[in-house]
């Protein structure tokens, strides 16, 4: 399952970060590391961006 497929209230574990190296480093800096628990907490009316709880922080991420 991809991160953007999580619905509000759903949680998952990061198995792998698949994207360009520059974006991957940014996501890792935000806490999206292998084994991290991530939950979808909020989404805008148009479904982009969504807010995710990652290691106790609330992070808004847009689709690329």
Secondary structure as GFF3:
##gff-version 3
##sequence-region A 1 64
A	DSSP	three_ten_helix	3	5	.	.	.	ID=ss1
A	DSSP	beta_strand	11	13	.	.	.	ID=ss2
A	DSSP	alpha_helix	21	29	.	.	.	ID=ss3
A	DSSP	beta_strand	37	43	.	.	.	ID=ss4
A	DSSP	beta_strand	50	54	.	.	.	ID=ss5
A	DSSP	beta_strand	57	61	.	.	.	ID=ss6
###
